[in-house]
Amino acid sequence: MQNSTRNSGPGQTPDATLNAAAGDVRRPRIGIPVRLSGSADPDPRVAKANSLFGCIVSLIRDVGGEPVLLTPESLERGLAGPPTSGTTGSAAPGSGTSNGGTRNSGTADDGTSDGETVPDAPEALDGVVLPGGGDVDPRLYGQEPGPSLYDVNAEQDRLDIAVARRALDAGTPVLGICRGHQLLNVLYGGTLVQDMTPGTVPHRQIPAAANRPWVWHEVTITPGSKVAKMYAAVQNPEAGETAPADAGEAAGDAGAPEPAGGVEVKIASGHHQAVDRVAPGLLVTAVADDGTVEALEDPDRWVASVQWHPEALELTEEQRLAPFRVFVEACRTP
């Protein structure tokens, strides 16, 4: 599956075949499961997640990857039943949407259709990004849903889990972002805090403000970790672009050599859930000052996740590109 030479066929576009024939460097194919809740949802967080999905698609392309949008239809054979391992709950996601709405066909709004969509794409992927979105169904980690949940979508859980499971089984690199970070912890057997109690570190705007979607706080990243390597490439915005006022130092001093005590990075945060019990097989590689688990990784394969949003538009271009560039390069390397 990963980094193999591919013949032309249903999984390739004519353009991709021509590029390969011309001897161009192959762009790693990065699968991204589409968001299935429409932006017409009255909860503004749904529209925000959809717009950020479009940002991720663009960033993957900008750093040399080929985004492949994964829909329930493109994974139909793999969605015949619930995942066979990796979850602690007894209930598996079902079909349809939990909010009673009509799910998108896979060419979602806010730029989410700006990628290649092909049948059976997982058999030809070099990497997978699990993006942000609504809350994971607590039944997947053995809990009953609480009153604070939003946009719990059974079909979205089903799609994301199928994509993640196929990637993990194939040894394909995986990057989880926000919901994707939480989903990976659940898939490996961990649990989540369904609604965080406000504390010393703010993790979301209270009340939510459309013009200020993020709070900005520092995280400490473990030196030598995959996430530290992603942020070591970020340029400190001193001589070029200046980070926006509400971003503060935004990416901090992550372009400097890693200090012995950890890499300090200021990140865009906007979540009300967090990792509770860390799953077996995952290491915590970044924390906030209040102890919130901000990044995880599998030490035995290229699987990493962050609770924050590296794609946030308030960051400078290089701050947004650098983490995805490192991930795409990991997908390019056999």
N, C-alpha and C positions, 0 to 999 in steps of 0.2 A: 504494500500500500504506500509506504512512505518513500519518496524520492526515487521511485522506479521509473524506468523509461516507458513511455506510454505510446501505444499505437493510436492512430486516429480512429475515431469511431464515435458512438453516441456521446461519450464523455468529453469530447473535445469540440471546440468551435473551429470553423474553417480558418479563422485568423490565427488561432493557436497552432494549427498544423502548419500553416505557411511560415510562421515565425520559427518553428522548430526546424523546418526544412532549410531555412535561410541561415541556420547556425546561430541564431540569437540565443542569449542566455535565457534559459527557461525560468519563467516567473513561478515561484512556489504557489501552489493552489491552496488557498486558505478558506476552509469552510466556516460559514457563520450562519447559525440557525436564525431565520427571520423572526421578527416580533409579530405575534398573532392578534394583539389587541389594537384596535384602531385609535387614532388620535382624537376622534370625536368623543371618546370616553370623557365624562365630566371631571374625572380626576386628572389634574394637569400633569401629574407625574407620569402618566401613560404617554402623553404627547412628548414629554421631555425624553423619555427612554427611546421613543421612536426616532427623534431627531439625533440623539447620540449614536444610535445604530448607524444612521447615515454617515456620521463623522468617522466611525470605525471603518466602514467600507472604504471611504475615501483615503484614510490614512494607510490602510493596508495596500491600496493601489499605489499611493505616493512613494512608499518605501520599497517597491519592487515586487509586491505580491499580487496574485490574481484572486480577488474575492469571489467565492462561490457561495451563492445564497442557497441555503438548505431549507426546504419546505417539507411538510408532512408527506406530500406526494412524492418527493424525490427520495424519501426514506421509507416508502410504503412497506416494503418487505421487512424492514427492520423494526417496524412499528406494530407487528402482529400481536405483540403481547407486552407485559410489563418487563422491566429490567430483571435479570436473573440473579444479580448480586449487587452489593454496594449500597443498599438502602436498608435502614433499620425498621421502617414502618411496614405495617402489614398491608396498607392500601396503596395500590399503584395508580398513577394518573390514568384517567380514562380519556375517551375521545370527546370532542366538542369543547365549548368554552363554559367556564363556570359562571360567567357573569350574564349568560343568556344572550349574548350578542352573536353576531355573525363574524367569524374569524376571516382574516384576510386570506387571499389566495396565494400569498407569498411575494407579491410585488407591493409591499406595504408603502405607506406614504412617507413623507419627509426624507426622500432620497434613498429609502431602503431598497429600491429596485435597481440601484446603480451597480450591478454586479452580474456575474455570470451565473445562471441557474441551469443546471443540467440534471438529467435523470441519473440516479445511482452514483452521485458524485462522491460519497464517502470512500468508495473503492479507489479513488484517484486523488486523494487529498494528501497534502504535505503538512498541514497544520490545521488547528481548529481554534477559533476564538469564541468563547461563551460570553455574550454581552450582558449588559444590565437589563432591568425590566422589573416586573411585579414580583410579589412575594412567592416563594416556594411553598407549596402545600405542606403544612406541618405534619400531616399524616405520613409523609415520606420519611420523617425522622421520629415517628412514634408518638406524636403529640396531637391533641385536638386543637383545631383552629381557634385563636383568640379574636377579640373584637377589633384589634388594631390593624388587621391585615388589609392589603389592597391589591387589586388586580390578580387575585389567585386564579390562574388559568390552567386547567388540567391538561389541555392539549399542548400548551406551551411547555409545561413540565415534561410531558411525554416526549416532545420533539427534542428538547435540550438534553434530556437524559439519554435518549437514543443516540444522538450525535456524540455526546461525551463518552458513552460506553464504547461505541465503535472506535473512537480515537484511542481510548485507553487500551482496549484490547489489541489494537494494531501497533501500539508504541509510537503513535503520532504525537508530536508536540501539541500541548494545549495551554492556552492562556485564558484565565477566567477574570472577568471584570465585574465588580459589585455583585449583582445577582449571580453571575457566573462563579465568583469566588465562593459564595455561600452554597451554590449547587454542588460544586466539587467537594466541599466538606461533607455535605449530606451524602453524596454518591459514594464517598470513601467510608461512610459509617459514622459521621459526626452529627451534631445537633446545632440548632440556632437559637439565639435569643429572639423571640417573636416581636418584642417591642422594647427598645433600650430605654432605661430610665435616665433622664438628663443628669449629667454629672459634671466633672471638672473640665472635660474636653467636649466641646460641641461637635456633633457629628451631622447635624442637619439644621436648616433654618426653622426656627419656631417663633411665630407662625411662618409658614412657607411664603416666600416672596418671589414673584415671577422674575423680577429684575435682579435678584441676588439668589441664584439657585444653589450656591455652594456656601459652605463654611470652609475656612482654610486653617488647617492645623498641621503640626509636624508629626512625622512618624520616624521611628528609628529602624533602619533596615540592616539586617545581619550582613556583615562583610563577607564577600565571596559567594553570596547566594545568587540565584538566577535573577531575582528582582534587583539586587544591588548592581549587577552587571547591566541590566536594562537602564538604570539611572546613572551609571557612571559615564554614559555617553552624552548626557544632557549638558548643554552649554549653560554656564552661569550668565544671566542676561545683564552684564555690566557695560560692555562696550557696544552692544548692538541694540536689539529691541529691548524695551523696558516692560517688565511684567505689569499687568493692570493693577490699579490701586487696591481692589478688593482681593487680589491674589497675593499681595504682599511679595515675598521672595519667590512665590510659586514653587519652583523646583529647588529652591535652596541652593546649597553649595555642592550639588551632586556631581558637578563636573570635576571636582578636586579629587585627589587620591583618597581612598577609603580610610577613615580613621580607625584605630584599633577598637574603639567602643561602638562603632556602627555608623552608618550613613544617615545623616539627618536630611529629610526631604519634606517640604511643605506641599500638601496635596489638596485636591478638590474633593470634598466629602459631602455626601447627601444621602444618608441611609438611616433607617430606623431599626434595622435588624443587624445582627452581627453573629459571628461564630461563637458558639457557647462551648460545647465539648469538641475539642479538636479530634478529628478522625485518626485512627491508627494508620500509619503509613505516610502521614503528612507532617511536615515541620513548620513551625511558626517562624517566619523570616522577617516580619515587620510588626511593630506594635506602636500604638499611640501611648501618650503619657499616662492615660487612665487604664492601660492594660488591654485595651481592645485589640483583638487579633486583626491586623491590617494586611497581612500577606501570608500565603501558605505555599509550600512546594513539596513535591515528591522527590526525595533525594536519589531515587533510582532511575528516574526518567525525566524528560523535559516536560514537566507539568508545573505550572506556577499560577498564582492568582493574587489579585489585589482587591481590597475593599473599595478603593478610591477610583476616580475617573481620570486616567491619563489622557483621555481624548477631549477633555473640557476645553471649550473654545476660548476661555479666558487666558489660557497658557500661551506662551509664544510658540511659533511654528516648530522650532527645534525641540522645545520641551514636549510637544505633542508627538513629533515624529520619532524621537530617539527610542522610546520603549518598544514601539512597534517595529522599528528597524532591527533591533536586536532579536526580537521574536521571529521575524521573517527570515533572518539569517540562520537562526537555529533550525528553521524548517527547511532551509536550502541545504544544510549540511547533512550528509548521510550518517 
